[in-house]
Amino acid sequence: MKTMTEDNKTVVMRFNQEVIAEGKLDSFKELTDEQFINRSAPAGMNNGADGMIYFFNEILRPAIPDMNVTIHEQVAEGDLVTTRKTISGTQTGALLGVPATGRKISIDVIDIVRIKNGKYFEHWGITSLPEILSQLQN
């Protein structure tokens, strides 16, 4: 019998594969609570579910269509799952104002997700995206 922490880790693994890597909107709707809050959303950006899927499918995916997610490590306790991962691919489209470079990029991410009733309820995260954007401009 699986424990709650194992179930929560499975939700996060599914989200990373089906939503981030594959862009499946149905999976996003299934795995995200209606009251989801992204505590790491940049100032001025929608911090709800709409803002998160917009970032993945309208900003990241057009810039990195061959996007892949590699989960290096997950730690779960209670309703929280912490994941260390890399989002990688080839930047063939504009990314946050940086024109396509054709370069392979790897964005390192550490995020914490609160799972409620089998769905993403809250998210906190840090990424190396600012450093990657700086490198792409050189």
PyMOL commands that set and color helices and strands:
alter all, ss='L'
color gray80, all
select helices_A, chain A and resi 4-21+25-31+49-63+129-136
alter helices_A, ss='H'
color red, helices_A
select strands_A, chain A and resi 32-38+68-77+80-90+104-116+119-127
alter strands_A, ss='S'
color yellow, strands_A
deselect
rebuild
show_as cartoon
